[in-house]
Amino acid sequence: MAQGKMVEGKVAVVTGAGRGIGAAIAKLMAQEGAKVVVNDIGVSLAGEGGDQTPAQQVVEEIRKAGGEAVASYD
């Protein structure tokens, strides 16, 4: 296995991927060749709400960079 491509062709499920460290990990996994499930329930830092926008934005960024990703909001 080539170094740096250990996740190529695999599916990575990244929780909390709508922002912060989770988003960075999701993007890195995609850059390294994984198909990514961007999971984020979309609550605020106070634990309120349910906005799907952050996860969808990460999915769009991954796709624009040539990767494969879907969003999950559960």
C-alpha positions in Angstrom: 0.0 0.0 0.0 1.4 3.4 -1.0 2.2 5.6 1.9 -0.3 8.5 2.2 -3.1 6.7 0.4 -4.1 4.2 3.2 -7.8 5.3 2.9 -8.1 5.3 -0.8 -11.3 3.5 -2.0 -12.6 3.2 1.6 -15.5 4.9 3.2 -14.8 7.3 6.1 -17.7 8.3 8.4 -16.7 11.5 10.2 -18.9 12.7 13.0 -19.0 16.4 13.9 -17.8 17.1 10.4 -19.8 20.3 9.8 -17.1 22.5 11.3 -13.8 22.7 13.1 -11.6 19.6 13.5 -14.3 17.3 12.1 -14.6 19.3 8.9 -10.8 19.3 8.5 -10.6 15.5 9.0 -13.4 15.0 6.5 -11.6 17.1 3.9 -8.3 15.3 4.5 -9.9 11.9 4.2 -11.4 12.9 0.8 -8.1 14.4 -0.3 -6.5 11.0 0.5 -9.0 9.2 -1.6 -11.8 8.1 0.8 -15.5 8.4 0.1 -16.7 10.5 3.0 -19.9 10.6 5.0 -20.1 14.0 6.6 -22.1 13.5 9.7 -23.3 16.6 11.7 -26.6 17.1 13.5 -26.2 20.8 13.1 -26.7 22.0 16.6 -25.2 25.2 17.9 -22.4 25.2 20.5 -25.2 25.7 23.1 -26.8 22.4 21.9 -29.8 24.0 20.2 -31.2 24.0 16.7 -30.7 21.6 13.8 -29.1 23.4 10.8 -28.0 21.1 7.9 -26.0 23.9 6.2 -22.6 23.2 7.8 -22.5 19.6 6.8 -23.8 20.4 3.3 -21.1 23.1 2.8 -18.4 20.6 3.7 -19.8 18.1 1.2 -19.8 20.8 -1.5 -16.2 21.7 -0.8 -15.2 18.1 -1.0 -17.0 17.6 -4.3 -15.6 20.8 -5.8 -12.1 19.4 -5.0 -12.9 16.2 -6.9 -13.9 14.0 -4.0 -16.9 12.0 -3.2 -19.1 12.9 -0.2 -22.6 12.7 1.2 -24.1 14.4 4.2 -25.8 12.7 7.2 -27.8 14.6 9.8 -28.7 11.9 12.3 
